Amino acid sequence: MNYTYILQCRDQTLYCGWTNRLEERVKAHNQGKGARYTRSRRPVELVYYEEFSTKQEAMKRESAIKRLSRAEKLKLIQASSREPL
C-alpha cells in the first residue's frame, strides 16, 4: 500500500509527502530522519492520509495536494473522518 499524507508541525505548518510505510515514516520525521523541512519543526502529527495501490498514484496526489492553498488543505483535513494510524 502507498500513502499520501499531511503532517502538522509544531509551528502549525503543514507538510505533505508520500510513502509506502506510513507509521515508520511518521516516526522517522519525529526522530529527525525525515524531510529537512520537518527536522526543526518537531514533533509532527499525522493529520491526514490517503491510500493508493501504486507509488505513481500516491506521488500524483502528493503533487496535487502541494498545489492547494493552506485553507484548502485544512478543509481537506477537516473533511476527513479517518483516525490517525
C-alpha positions, 0 to 999 in steps of 0.5 A, a space after each residue: 500500500 502507498 500513502 499520501 499524507 499531511 503532517 502538522 508541525 509544531 509551528 502549525 505548518 503543514 507538510 505533505 509527502 508520500 510513502 509506502 510505510 506510513 507509521 515508520 515514516 511518521 516516526 522517522 520525521 519525529 526522530 529527525 530522519 525525515 524531510 529537512 523541512 520537518 527536522 526543526 519543526 518537531 514533533 509532527 502529527 499525522 493529520 491526514 492520509 490517503 491510500 493508493 495501490 501504486 507509488 505513481 498514484 500516491 506521488 500524483 496526489 502528493 503533487 496535487 495536494 502541494 498545489 492547494 492553498 493552506 485553507 484548502 488543505 485544512 478543509 481537506 483535513 477537516 473533511 476527513 473522518 479517518 483516525 490517525 494510524 
